[in-house]
Amino acid sequence: MKSEIFQGIAKQSHDILDNWLSSCTRNKKIARNTVAMGIVVLDHLRRACPVAREDVVAQGGEISGSRSGLGSKLEIYGIPKSYLKEITTRQSHQDGQRLFEAFEWGNKLTQLPESLRDKLLVELIAELKAIADEWLKRQNLRLEIDRRQAPTSWVRDIVENAKGHSGGIVEQQLIGAKLSRRFKGIEVPNHPAHAPDKQTERVGDFSIASSVYHVTAAPSRSVIQKCAENLKANLHPILLVPRDQEDKATILAQEENIERDLVIISIENFVAMNIIELATEEHRDYFSVLQEIVGIYNERLEAVETDMSLRIEIT
């Protein structure tokens, strides 16, 4: 086969992938879902080219191979399972269909002999792997703690450093670690921070006796309405938010007429008081208790989350 024909198809294919990635870039970021979906689509084309739509797209629009077995598929291309467990957003499945369509379900590649076609598809997957590698290289949350400061300042540093890329994961897992340390005789459930309450049959992020804890980095009307539902069920909701979001949470609670029934506490104060109480009870210094809570946080994070750059290191 003439090299210029291969080069022409290769350039067109790289352009298709680059344009697709640009169209999937949202808030100047390419999501892990997008990268994984691209690999799933290109892997399908490696195994069969062209493909029939009904063989790779389920009736509901889901791309086959994007949930069950996704981690193993990513590992084939040198991406650890911790990168992403499954593709969950509807938008990503729509994006996957668009990538199939851009390649005309593989018909754009049928002029190539199988060996060259496979070589090209591996090159395209390597382009996506490079994006995944950049994400995986991200640093942990490394904090230098001034031991002369109050525990509230330590927790504030953790919350502030998580802003912009945590998406609420740090806040929820930090509260889970705090509760787990405080109530050693009680099993504190550990769910991914973005698992919907309906999917996990939860009344909130954490439930201990009649208390229901809701943790959010950005209070919204929906979380306040969940708290109102807790109250109707004779439960005691506790809303935990960053200190700078307390006023917003209070206003939203007033609008729902539950401000006198809902406990709103800053995450900073909630965790700091735990540090002080435990240190006093156990005759320990504050910093060693913080280290223990951070250790539990990292264990809980590793058990259910995929973004290990959110591990916390304190010195």
N, C-alpha and C positions, 0 to 999 in steps of 0.2 A: 504493500500500500504506500502511495506517495506520502512523504513526510509532511508536505504542505497541507494535504487534506487532514491528516491527524492534527497538525498544529492549529488548523482553522477550527476544527471541532473542539479541540482542547481549549482554545481561547474563548470560544463561544460558551463553553460549559463553565469555565471559571467566571465569566461575566454574568452568567445566569445565577450562579451561587452568590456572587458579590452583590448583585442587585437584589436578590432575595433577602440577604442579610440586612441590607440597607432598609428594605421595606419592613423588616421585622424589628428594627431598632426603635425602642421606645424610651423616652426620657434619656436619650443618649447612651442607652445600655442595650446589650444583647443578652437576653435571658438565657439561663441554663436550659430551660425548656426548649428554646429555639435551637440551640446548638445540638441538643440531644435529638430533636425531631429531624434536623438535617441529616444526622448520621443514620437515623432509622430509614429515612427515604432513600438515601444513597446505598445503604446496605441492601435494601429491597432490589435496587437496580443491579447490584452486583450479582444477586442470586438469580434474577430473571429479568430479561430486557428484550422487548418491552414487557410491561405488566398490565394486567386488566384491572380496571378500577375496583371492580367488585372483589378482587382477590386481596387487595391491600387496604381498602377502606370499608369499615363496617357500616351497617345501615344508619347508625347514629352519627356517622362522620368521623369516628375514631380511627386513627391509623394503626393497623395491626403491628404488634411488637413494641408499642410505645408504653405499655404498662408491664405486663408479665414478661420477665426475662430481660427488661431493659438494662439492668445493671450488668448482666453477663455480656450483653451485646456491646456495651461501652468498654468493658474490659478487653474485648477482642482487639479494640483499637488503642489500647494503652491508657484508657481513662478509668480510674478507680470507681467502684460502685458507689462510693461516698459522694461522688459528684452529683448524682440525681437518682432517686429510687424509681420514679415513674413520672411520666408526663401527664399533668393533671388539668391544664387549662384548655378550655374549648378553643380559644384563639390559636393555640399552638397546633391543634389538629387542623384548623383551617389553613394555617401557614404551611403545614405539611402538604396539604392537598394542592396549594398554590405552587409548591416546588415541584411536585409531580407534574402538574400542568405545564410549568415552564419547560420541563424536559419532554413534554408531550408523552408522558408516561413511559419514557425511555426511547421513544421512536427517534429522537434526535441523535441517539448514540448507536443506532443499529447499523450504520455504515461502517463502523469500526469492527475489526476482528475481535473476538472475545478477549484475547490477551491484552490488546491495547485498550479496549474498553475498561477492563478491570484495572489496568494501570492508571487510567485517567480517574476512575471513581475513587481509587485509593488516594490519589493526589488531592481530590476534592475533600475527602474525609479528613485528610491530614490538615487541611486549612481550618476545618472546624475544631480539630483536636488542639491546634495551636491556641485557639480562643479559650478552650477549656483549660489548657495548661496555664494560661495567664491568670485565670480565675483561681486555680488551685494554688498558685504561688502567693496569694495574698497572705499578709502577715496576720498573726493572732492579735487580739486586743492586748497590747502590752502597756502596762501602767506603772509608773513610778509613784508609789504612795508615800506621801509625807506623813510619817507616823505622829507628828505633832498636831496634825489636823484632827477634827472631829470625825467620827464614823460617817456622819451624814455627808461630809465632803468627799470621803472615799467612794461612797455609793454614787454620789452625783458625778464623780469623774467617770465611773463605769457607764452610767446612763448617757452622759454627754458623748463619750467616745463611741457609743453604739449608734448614735444618730446618723441617719443617712444611708446605712447599709444593713441595719439589723432587721428592719421590718417588724419590730416587736418581739423577735425571738429572744434577744438578750434579756429583756424585761421579764418575759414569762418564765424563762428557765431560771433566772435569778430568784424570782419569788418561789418557784418550785423548790429550789435548793434551800432557801431560807426556811420554808415550811418543813421540808424533810429533816433539816437539822434541828428545828425547834421541837417537832413532834416525832421523836425517834420511834415511838411505839406504834405509830400510825403509818400505813402505806400511803404515800402521796403519789397519785397517778402521774404518769409522765407521757404526755402526748406531744406530737409535733405542734409547734406554735400555730401553724396555719391549718391545722385539721379543723374542719367545721364542727361546731357543737352538735348539729343534727347527725352528722356522720358518726360521731363517737358517743351519741346519746348523753351528752354532758349538759348540765344546767349552768356550767360556767367553766373556767379554766381549772379550778381546784375546788373540791368540796370536802370539808371536814366537819363532821356532825351536821348541824343545821346552818353552818356558815358556808357561803359560796363566794369564792374569790374570782373577780374578773380583773385581768391585767391587760392594759393597753398603753401604747406609747402615744396614742392620739385618740382621746375620747370622742365618740360619735353618738348620734341619736340611737343607733341600733344597739349599742352596748347598754345604754341607759334603759332601753325598752326590755332588754334581757333581765336587767336588775328588777324592773317593775314586775316581770313575770315571776321572778323568784319570790318577791314579796307576796304576790297572790297565792303562792304555794306554801306560804308560812315559813319561808326560808329567810336567812339574813344575808343579803348581798353586801359584799365589801368591794369597792372599786378602787383599784390601785393604779395610779398614773404618775408620770414625772411631776416634780414639784411645779414646774412652770405651766402645767396643764390643769392644775387643781381648780382654778377659777372657771375655766371653760367647762369642766366636768360639773361644777356646782350650778352653773347657769343652765346647762342641759337638764340637770336633775330638777331644777325649779320649773322648767318648761313642762316636764312630765308630772309635776306635783308630787315628787317623791323625795325632795331634798331633806325632809325631816326624818325619813325612814332609811335613807341610804347612807352607809358609811363611806366617806371618800378620804383616802389617805395617800400621801405621796409615797412613791416607792422608796425614796431616799430615807424618809423617816421610818417607814415600816421595817426596812432591813436594818437600819442603824440601831433602832431600839432593840431588835433581836440580838445584835452584837453586844450591846451594853448589858442586857439581861443575862445572856449566857456567860459572858466574861465575869460578871458579878457572882452568879450562882456557882461557877466552877473555879473561881479564884484564878482567872487567867487574864492575859492582856488582850486588849481589843483586837490588835492586828492578827494574832494567832487565830482568833475566832473568824475574822474575815477570810484568812487563808483557807480555813476549813470549809467555809461556805462556798468559796470559789472552787475548791476541789470537787465538792458535790455538784456544783453547777457544771463543771467540765464533764463529769461522768454522765450527768443527765443529758447534756447536749449531744455527746457522742452516741448515746443510746438511741436517739430518735431523730436527730436533725442531720442534714447533709452538709451544711456550711461550717466546716471546721475552722474557718478563719475567725469564727466568733468565739473560739476558746479564749479564755482570759488568763493572762500571765501578770502577776503582780510582784513587785520587788520593793 
